[in-house]
Structure formats: structure tokens, C-alpha cells
Amino acid sequence: MSNTNYQQLTEVELRNYVKQHPEDEDAFQHYLSIVRAKPGRFVVSTEEQSLAEFKKRIQAKTTH
């Protein structure tokens, strides 16, 4: 754990911090909470889920 105040960092700054400090679990979890809160983002746990989501989004764009 570090003394970094994650609330004061921009998303880009926090992402860079997490890349440079992969052992900082608190920073990583805070970054995940930001990413997951964004509309339009999706979280998958398998390759099959990601392929299904990509196909759905491609189909939606081609039908509009």
C-alpha cells in the first residue's frame, strides 16, 4: 500500500500508476471501479463472451 491519493489522479494518471506499481492492489481496485462505472463498458471472463459481445456490437452498428 502506498500514500498515493487515488482520488486526485486522473484516469490516465491512475492507469499509468497501476502499470508502474502492479503490486499496489488498492490502486488497481480503485482503477477497476472507475472503469466498471463507465457506460458502455463490459467485463467478460472468457474469450467466448468477448467474441459474442463484439459480434453483437458489430451487428448493431451495421443495422443502424
N, C-alpha and C positions, 0 to 999 in steps of 0.2 A: 504494500500500500504506500502511496506517496502523499505529499501535501498539496498536490495539484488540485485546484478548484475547477472541476469539470464544468460547472455551471457557467463559468466565464469564458470558456473556449467556444469558438465557432465549431460547426460540424466538421469542417475541413481540418481545423487545428486538432480537434479531438481524434479524428481518424489518423492523422499523422502521428499523434502522441501514442496511440494504441499500436501502430505499426512499429514504432521505436521502442515501446515498452510492453512487449507481449505478455510479460509476467504480471502486469497490473490488472488483475481481474475486475476490480471496481471500475476502472476506466472502460474496460471492454464491455461490461454490463451496462454502463451508462450510455455508451455509444449504441449498443443494440437497442436500448429503449428508445432512443431518438429515431433510429432507422425504422423500427417497427411501428412507430406512431405516424409515419408519413402515409398519406393516402396513396393508393395505387401500388404500394409495395406488397410483395408477397414473400412468404417464407415457406420453403419446401424442405423436405428431409430426404427425398430420393430423386434420382435422375428422372424417373418416370413422371413424378409430379411436376418437375420443371418443364419437361417436354410437353405435357398436357397443357400447362399454363401458357407456354409460348404459342402452341397451336391455337388455343382459344383466343389469344390476343391478336394473332395474325389474321385469323378468320374474322374477328370483329372489325379490324381495320379494312379488310377487303370487301366487306358487305356494306360499308357506310359510304 
